[in-house]
Amino acid sequence: MIRLTAIERAFTVGDERVHALRRVNLTIATGEYLSIMGPSGSGKSTLLNILGLLDRPDAGTYLLEGRDTTALNDRQQAALRRHQIGFIFQFFHLVPRLTAAENVELPMTLAGIAPAERKARVAAALARLGLTDRARHRPDQLSGGQRQRVAIARATILRPALVLADEPTGNLDRASGQEVIQTIEALNQEGMTVVMVTHDPELGGRTRRQVRMQDGRIVEDSGGGG
């Protein structure tokens, strides 16, 4: 599904050139459940942004389901991102003035899906996550765990092939975090490929494959493919 070859990414910070990624090679098969771990500044978030087509590498190639994403223009990348990739962030990024149902519905509205189908799919998604009674609540009326589950429903309502999770339990208490990670694992069991960045070794240990980064390089890959 994913093949990164010799990916390089550098940034200029003040007068210094910082190499965030150095010749990263990584292959991820369809349906994998993988964590990316490492200390701050190791390149985890930069790698996740490139996988999510939020950033472009300076060199190397990124094939997503056989398609060379590095050859696409910004509009083509945005279309691919909208239909193929779901994002789960630490801080939820819900629209404050919209209800839970309206937040989940938003990607389908942008994708031009008919209103009747949107309503049915939102109702099913919220029911599946135990949020039916919270459908009309705004984010500030929800607990942290409920907000993250709404964010997960929004991220996966278009059934993306790839789900990218950036510290998905980092802003939650332990009980809420357990609920959220179980929800993410259920998506993986349904066939979605899940790549999760985490600082939490316990969380990383739950994934079937662990990739460790240091100084912009993959230094360990339990799947052996890095």
C-alpha positions as CSV (number, residue, x, y, z in Angstrom):
1,M,0.0,0.0,0.0
2,I,2.8,2.4,1.0
3,R,6.4,2.5,-0.2
4,L,8.7,5.3,0.8
5,T,12.1,5.3,-0.9
6,A,15.1,7.4,0.2
7,I,12.8,10.2,1.6
8,E,14.7,13.3,2.6
9,R,13.3,16.4,4.4
10,A,15.2,19.4,5.8
11,F,14.1,22.7,7.3
12,T,15.9,26.0,7.9
13,V,15.6,27.1,11.5
14,G,17.3,30.5,11.9
15,D,20.8,30.0,10.4
16,E,20.7,26.3,10.9
17,R,19.7,23.6,8.4
18,V,17.9,20.8,10.3
19,H,17.6,17.4,8.6
20,A,14.2,16.0,9.8
21,L,14.3,12.9,7.6
22,R,17.4,11.2,6.2
23,R,17.0,8.6,3.4
24,V,14.0,7.0,5.0
25,N,12.8,3.7,3.4
26,L,9.6,2.2,4.7
27,T,7.0,-0.2,3.2
28,I,3.6,-0.6,4.9
29,A,1.2,-3.3,3.7
30,T,-2.6,-2.9,3.5
31,G,-4.2,-3.6,6.8
32,E,-1.1,-3.1,9.0
33,Y,-1.2,-1.7,12.5
34,L,2.0,0.2,13.0
35,S,3.4,2.6,15.6
36,I,6.2,5.2,15.0
37,M,8.1,6.0,18.1
38,G,11.2,7.9,19.1
39,P,12.4,11.0,21.1
40,S,11.2,14.5,20.3
41,G,13.0,15.7,17.2
42,S,13.5,12.2,15.8
43,G,11.4,12.9,12.7
44,K,8.1,11.1,13.7
45,S,5.8,14.0,13.0
46,T,7.5,15.0,9.8
47,L,7.2,11.4,8.6
48,L,3.5,11.4,9.5
49,N,2.9,14.7,7.7
50,I,4.5,13.3,4.5
51,L,2.5,10.1,4.8
52,G,-0.6,12.3,5.1
53,L,0.3,14.5,2.1
54,L,0.5,17.5,4.4
55,D,4.1,18.0,3.5
56,R,6.3,17.2,0.5
57,P,9.7,15.5,0.7
58,D,12.8,17.3,-0.6
59,A,13.9,14.0,-2.3
60,G,12.8,10.5,-2.7
61,T,9.5,8.9,-3.7
62,Y,6.2,8.1,-1.9
63,L,4.0,5.5,-3.6
64,L,0.4,5.3,-2.1
65,E,-1.5,2.3,-3.6
66,G,0.9,2.3,-6.5
67,R,0.5,6.0,-7.2
68,D,3.5,8.3,-7.1
69,T,2.3,11.1,-4.8
70,T,5.4,13.2,-5.3
71,A,4.5,13.7,-8.9
72,L,1.0,15.1,-8.1
73,N,0.2,18.8,-7.9
74,D,-1.4,20.3,-4.8
75,R,-4.9,19.9,-6.0
76,Q,-4.4,16.2,-6.9
77,Q,-2.7,15.6,-3.5
78,A,-5.7,17.3,-1.7
79,A,-8.2,15.1,-3.6
80,L,-6.2,11.9,-2.8
81,R,-5.9,13.0,0.9
82,R,-9.6,13.7,1.2
83,H,-10.7,10.3,-0.1
84,Q,-7.8,8.0,1.0
85,I,-6.5,9.3,4.3
86,G,-8.2,9.9,7.7
87,F,-6.4,12.0,10.4
88,I,-6.8,11.6,14.2
89,F,-5.0,14.4,16.2
90,Q,-4.2,14.8,19.8
91,F,-6.2,18.0,20.2
92,F,-9.3,16.8,18.2
93,H,-9.6,19.8,15.9
94,L,-13.4,19.8,15.9
95,V,-15.3,22.8,14.7
96,P,-16.5,24.5,17.9
97,R,-19.8,25.9,16.6
98,L,-20.9,22.6,15.0
99,T,-22.7,19.7,16.8
100,A,-21.1,16.3,17.0
101,A,-23.3,15.1,14.1
102,E,-22.4,18.2,12.0
103,N,-18.7,17.7,12.6
104,V,-18.9,14.0,11.5
105,E,-21.0,15.1,8.5
106,L,-18.6,17.7,7.3
107,P,-16.2,15.6,5.1
108,M,-19.2,14.1,3.3
109,T,-20.6,17.6,2.7
110,L,-17.3,18.6,1.1
111,A,-17.2,15.4,-0.9
112,G,-20.7,16.2,-2.4
113,I,-22.6,13.3,-0.9
114,A,-26.3,13.6,-0.9
115,P,-28.0,14.9,2.3
116,A,-30.1,11.7,2.9
117,E,-27.1,9.5,2.7
118,R,-25.0,11.8,4.9
119,K,-27.6,11.7,7.7
120,A,-27.9,7.9,7.6
121,R,-24.1,7.4,7.7
122,V,-23.7,9.9,10.5
123,A,-26.4,8.3,12.6
124,A,-24.8,4.9,12.0
125,A,-21.3,6.1,12.9
126,L,-22.4,7.8,16.1
127,A,-24.4,4.8,17.2
128,R,-21.4,2.5,16.6
129,L,-19.3,4.7,18.9
130,G,-22.0,5.0,21.6
131,L,-22.6,8.7,20.8
132,T,-26.2,8.8,19.6
133,D,-27.3,10.7,22.7
134,R,-24.5,13.3,22.1
135,A,-25.3,13.9,18.4
136,R,-26.7,17.5,19.1
137,H,-24.0,18.5,21.6
138,R,-21.2,20.9,20.6
139,P,-17.6,19.9,21.4
140,D,-17.6,22.1,24.6
141,Q,-20.5,20.0,25.9
142,L,-18.5,16.7,25.5
143,S,-15.9,15.0,27.5
144,G,-12.4,14.6,26.1
145,G,-13.0,10.9,25.2
146,Q,-16.3,11.7,23.5
147,R,-14.6,14.5,21.5
148,Q,-11.9,12.2,20.3
149,R,-14.5,9.5,19.3
150,V,-16.4,12.2,17.3
151,A,-13.0,13.1,15.7
152,I,-12.5,9.4,14.9
153,A,-16.0,9.2,13.3
154,R,-15.3,12.3,11.2
155,A,-11.8,11.0,10.2
156,T,-13.3,7.6,9.0
157,I,-16.7,8.5,7.7
158,L,-15.5,8.3,4.1
159,R,-13.9,4.9,4.8
160,P,-10.3,5.9,4.1
161,A,-7.8,3.2,3.3
162,L,-5.2,4.8,5.6
163,V,-5.7,6.2,9.1
164,L,-3.0,8.4,10.6
165,A,-3.1,9.0,14.4
166,D,-0.8,11.5,16.0
167,E,-0.7,10.9,19.8
168,P,-4.4,10.1,19.8
169,T,-4.6,9.5,23.5
170,G,-2.1,12.2,24.6
171,N,-4.8,14.6,25.8
172,L,-7.0,12.1,27.6
173,D,-7.2,10.4,30.9
174,R,-6.3,6.7,31.1
175,A,-9.9,5.3,30.9
176,S,-10.8,7.6,28.0
177,G,-7.5,6.7,26.3
178,Q,-8.3,3.0,26.5
179,E,-11.7,3.5,24.9
180,V,-10.2,5.6,22.1
181,I,-7.4,3.1,21.3
182,Q,-9.9,0.2,21.3
183,T,-12.0,2.2,18.8
184,I,-8.9,2.7,16.6
185,E,-8.0,-1.0,16.8
186,A,-11.5,-1.9,15.8
187,L,-11.1,0.2,12.6
188,N,-7.9,-1.8,11.9
189,Q,-9.7,-5.1,12.4
190,E,-12.2,-3.9,9.7
191,G,-9.3,-3.6,7.3
192,M,-8.1,0.0,7.6
193,T,-4.3,0.5,7.7
194,V,-3.4,2.4,10.9
195,V,-0.2,4.3,11.5
196,M,0.2,5.8,14.9
197,V,2.8,8.2,16.3
198,T,3.1,7.9,20.1
199,H,5.5,8.6,22.9
200,D,3.8,6.0,25.1
201,P,5.7,2.6,25.0
202,E,2.6,0.8,26.3
203,L,0.5,2.2,23.5
204,G,3.2,1.4,20.9
205,G,3.5,-2.1,22.3
206,R,-0.1,-2.8,21.4
207,T,0.6,-2.4,17.7
208,R,1.7,-5.4,15.6
209,R,4.7,-3.6,14.3
210,Q,6.9,-0.9,15.9
211,V,9.2,1.5,14.0
212,R,11.7,3.5,16.0
213,M,13.3,6.7,14.8
214,Q,16.3,8.7,15.9
215,D,17.9,11.7,14.2
216,G,15.7,11.5,11.1
217,R,16.4,7.8,10.5
218,I,14.6,4.6,11.1
219,V,16.9,2.7,13.6
220,E,14.6,-0.2,14.4
221,D,11.7,-1.9,12.6
222,S,10.0,-4.9,14.2
223,G,8.5,-5.7,10.8
224,G,12.0,-5.8,9.3
225,G,11.0,-3.7,6.3
226,G,12.4,-0.3,7.2
